[in-house]
Amino acid sequence: MTPTRPGRPVPTLTSPQTLRHARILGLGGYRPERVVTNEEICRHIDSSDEWIQQRSGIVTRRFARPDETVVDMAEAASRQAVDRAGIDPGQIGAVIMATVTHPYQTPAAAPELGHRLGIPDPAAFDISAACAGYCHGISLANDMVRAGTVDHVLVVGVEKLSDFTDKHDRGSAFIFGDGAGAAVVGVSETPGIGPTLWGSLGDKTDVITQREPWTELRPAMEDPSHHGEIAWPSFVMQGQTVFRWAVFSMAQVAIDTVAAAGITTDDLDAFVPHQANMRITDAMIKALKLPAHVPVARDIAETGNTSAASIPLAMSRMLDEREAPHGGLALQIGFGAGLVYAAQVVVMP
């Protein structure tokens, strides 16, 4: 139906008439200098290096310096991604920051990052999709470039989870690490990002959650009995529930994502799942019936679970170490608190 209004016609708005293709042009990663061993973690929990490795596959993780922020880490990863993409920061039209550990409700971290990088007047915003945040960002960037909204988008996954980890919680203290990964998405002559399969289960919000809401801090601060000692909100999870969901539900999402891209698992050159748990990765490989020739990201062994940063960090490492080929096809899938998930097949830069 043609829109009308009393007395005069409604003019037709200008909109894109053709869609372009998009792809990842460059990847970058940043890992903090400090290496934290399982033995150090076990000083605060009743566990052992052997138990942690058996349950998660984690040997070490990285923690940022106390004065090192998510924007600092994002800047380091982004500069590498922009350099590898072969573009000038001024060509970037939007900055998307996926994070759940920027310690300010507002303003977002993305505008500050854009300013530091010298990007003039970009659209800049943060998204909160936990461990699936980076894949959400890639999907948004793909749509923005394809529709002609911008020519280049900087997508960053970054977390400083050490700030939100209870070092005395035996169920989660050994899991998390810090780091940043970044990608530049831009115009391509051929399709470089397949269809995204994503979704959420809002009835499972208690499975992975921040223990206390920010609003509970104010009464605590006003209570004289605390004497200024306020427990910082930390993340907690129901490990077995997460494991079952990831293994059974996310494996099917991965299978469906490959089919939606019009390929088979035999066409893949890399599998880059969110680095949540080595046992989850192994179970997904089995469910996918992944051919033996497809390399699989196992960054979690040395980096821990870095939430939104884990996929770009792992893919960047695989390319740097020539474990995966430039220009090859990779299946990436993120899943986490919400519960939320997102997956797509991408051409690696």
Secondary structure, 3 states (H helix, E strand, C coil): CCCEECCEECCCCCCCCCCCEEEEEEEEEECCCEEEEHHHHCCCCCCCHHHHHHHHCCCEEEECCCCCCHHHHHHHHHHHHHHHHCCCHHHCCEEEEECCCCCCCCCCHHHHHHHHHCCCCCEEEEECCHHHHHHHHHHHHHHHHHHCCCCEEEEEEEEEHHHHCCCCCCCCCCCECEEEEEEEEEEECCCCECCCEEEECHHHCCCEEECCCHHHHHHHHHCHHHCCCCCCCCEEECHHHHHHHHHHHHHHHHHHHHHHCCCCHHHCCEEEECCCCHHHHHHHHHHHCCCCCCCECCCHHHHCECHHHHHHHHHHHHHHCCCCCCCCEEEEEEEECCCEEEEEEEECC
